Amino acid sequence: MKVSTRVEYGMLALTDIALHSENGSSVSAPDIAERQGISQKYLEQILTHLKQAGLIRAQKGLRGGYALTRPAGKIRLSEILDALDNSILEKPGTGNSGTLRDAVNACLWQKMNRTMIDFAESKTLSEFLTDCRQQLTGEWDLYEI
């Protein structure tokens, strides 16, 4: 599956924010950009989308940065994907004029899309973070909440 860099970097940024702000602190854009290898200018554009969607909030000041607006267990992956690119989880069409194209769409693409929608709607950011932690090694091995 191919996704845009905005979606890829947006998921990285939000995951970074969620992991690094669990103790209630905020995470600065320069820190995210450095850790994830993302241009800070482009990251700021992505963070604006996430902020407008109500997923993160910005805190100004010396210890300013970004934090989740609600617990990770209350944020669905579908919300994140829709905030970054609302065409990823498009609801499947039901056109059926009896052509081979319609049959292929119904038997393959619509079913694959429905599976992605069901997955994204059923999975929370918290569950996603748990899965990510299981894949990570090194600094997160000793990470305690």
PyMOL commands that set and color helices and strands:
alter all, ss='L'
color gray80, all
select helices_A, chain A and resi 5-20+29-36+40-52+72-74+77-84+100-122+125-135+138-140
alter helices_A, ss='H'
color red, helices_A
select strands_A, chain A and resi 56-59+65-68
alter strands_A, ss='S'
color yellow, strands_A
deselect
rebuild
show_as cartoon
